[in-house]
Amino acid sequence: MTNVNPVTFTIVVVLFLVVTFVGFAAARWRRAENMLHLNEWGLGGRGFGTFIGWFLLGGDLYTAYTFIAVPALVFASGSIGFFAVSYTILVFPIAFIFLPRLWSVSRVHNYVTPADFIRGRYGSRGLSLAAAFTGILALMPYIALQLVGIQAVLTVMGVAAGASNPYVQDIPLFVAFIVLAVFTYVSGLRAPAAISFIKDTLIYVFVLVAIFYIPSRLGGWEHIFGLVKTHMASTNPKTGKPFGTFIPTSKSTGSTQFDFVTLSIGSAMALFLYPHTITGALSTRRRDVIKRNMALLPAYSVLLGCIALFGYMAIADKTTAGEVKKADNAQLAVPYLFQHMFPSWFTGIAFAGIIIGALVPAAIMAIAAANLFTRNIFKDFFKPDASARLETRVSQWASLVVKFGALAFAIWLPHTFSINLQLLGGVWILQLFVMLVGGLFTRWFHRWALLIAWAAGMVFGTVAAYKVSSPTESHWANSSDIVFGHSVYIGFTALVINVVLSVVLTLVFKAVRAPEGADETLPHQYRADPSDTPAPVPAGAASD
């Protein structure tokens, strides 16, 4: 370790140890008689109320992507980074429409994963396997983003900095992996649910302090915006083009406007398709808890808007901007900003909040991916008669394997702009929109059409994302590409292809009377609230 501030380091370590203790202790919180059941280990007993559900879903949705990647994009490219604020405004009305229906039918049939619903709705194990594969694949770069966020903080703190061996530099990722892996294995979903209280408290404290304190150190908002506007209009020597856009309103930035719109809409459609957000939703005890939380969660959008402004503050602070330029890594902008603006003790609180803010969603993501593997791959294709105990054991071990996959993404894929890790996952997860959200409202689509359309969207999206290059990266450099002269989010384009093929091929298969799978759901089950009757979980399930 080099140039480590002892006060900052001590506070981070103490808070990290507190969170680790809470993660292990959560196994005894609202303890069930039988923890070796997916409804208990993987869904927390399906008993979380509005208060816990709000913190859990907030901790689930607002991740290192929020604290590190969004301000990094704003720092590097300007206004395009605020698409994240737009999509979090759009996402909750969308989720309010379909998520209660998914909760209801899942409760009736004891579905643990979104792929469980897809199998039951279309009578197709192949379609369920595609959904499970997509969910696991999309979660790996998302978990990797959490680990990258932790690494950014530890790098600025001086931990493992200056090491000549690149594997030594990755030690922070392995440390985070080990802690995350162990307490997730032991406590399941109860661990991130308990830790989310600490995480959100720390985040609200340091964000609210920063949004008022830092501008006072930098000459006020008018001065900050003036410096940012000048900087964004100047020429980037690497590209020969302006660094970015302050307000994308002129004709010369029409391409940016289109990119902004498609990123916002595509990301909003994708967010609640992720298995970890559905896992958080299915852990709640009543249908109205979902509706209530969709009405309350936009409070986090205000917080996200404040966090995005950290990118502009980092530009206005010459010391921070110089450090980021020297490191050639925009994702270090927020950690450097805090280190320069705050006293050591408060910097420690902020850094601990970012690290914990990455651990909570990473734990939920690992659990969600493990449940997909167990229910929709292991049980469906290898052990149909698996007991509840065996299912849980397999999920526990699968959660460890998923984290190894995420480590591979974090170490080997370029993450100078770490937001691309999340956007890459969005390209893939959007391909489930028709079969999952469409299936909640209609049984019109044919299962074979959905499978072919899914494959086409996945192949197109992956190849297109791989081919995008930049002056510094030959592949995976961005998640947008040029379509008819406009920059468009690749996930949005792939989804359009998916939807068109789903409709056209469904008409073809219906015309030739291709066999359709059996639908095990009934219309009234999509509006049911069976929480007042005994839930399909073992004795001792938790409830508020």
C-alpha angles and dihedrals in degrees: 000000000000131000093355114171104228095210094050092043093049094050092048092049094047094049091044090053091048090053091046090053091049090049092056094039090053089077086075095042111106084349119200126214089244117033091173093086125093091230087061105033096033102032104026092244093303086265109114117129131208097284098048092036091055093053093042095050091043090051088045097052103035106064142147083296085069099044101036113015101044096050088043090057091046089049093050103036109012126218097014087075090066090071084092090065091049095051094049087055091051099042102067098057088049092049091045089063101050109017097072088053091053091047092052098048091042092053092049094050098032092242111176099183136032088246088060088061093046091052092049095044098049101024089233127130089184092059090045090051090051090051092048093048091049093048094051093044093049093048096054097070088040091056088044089056089058091053091047089053091054090047091052092056094046091047092056089046088057097247110149090351118147095022112150093210110074091211090059088055088057093056092103089059092052092047091051090047094053095049093043093046096051101047091042090052092051104038106024118196092345089073098062090038091058095041093049090076091060093041096052093044092054093045096050090048098051096038095051092046092047096048091058103029103045097052088053088058093048101050100267135291095291090058092045094050092046092055092045093050091052093046095049092051093052121094122265106225091212096057104019088231133099115287090242145298128293094194115003099216107114124091090250090065099049089113090056091050091054090047090051093051097047093044090051096047095040094048092047091053091046103047099077092039090070111104093230093058090048089048089055091048095048091052091069120099103225140034092236090056087066092050093046093051093048086057094047102040095074085079085079090058089067088052091050091053089055092048092050088057089062086078091061091045090054090054091050093051104077093199093054093044090050093050092049092048090049091051091041088219120116093191089072091064098097097043091049091046092054093044092054099039104041135058114257096259094053091043087058091054092049093047091048089050091054093047093048089043087060097045096055098057092037089058093049091046092051091050092048093049091047092051090052091053094047100044102033104030111021098037099034096048109019112024113018091169095052113148122234089253093053091046091055094046091051091049091050092054093040090056088061093050091050090056090053088055090050090051089056090054091047095049104038106031117076110258105174083119097034092182087079089069090063094041090051089056088049091057089059102038092051088068088073094059098094097044095042108033093028090049091056090064106028142022092202098107116089116235094229091050091051092050095050092044090049091052092049093050092047094049095045094046095047095046093045092050092047092053096053109106137181136191088272103032129047095198140019089019097140143359096229130075138183116271118175090341096310131102107243132180106256092221090058092051092047090050092053089054089048094051094047093049092045092056098041096044092045089057089049095049092045090050092054091041095238111186116267124209123249118268110222094188128087128213096246092053091071090066099037124121103197094167091108090062125065108288120230093257133105123272116286098037113165126250136171 
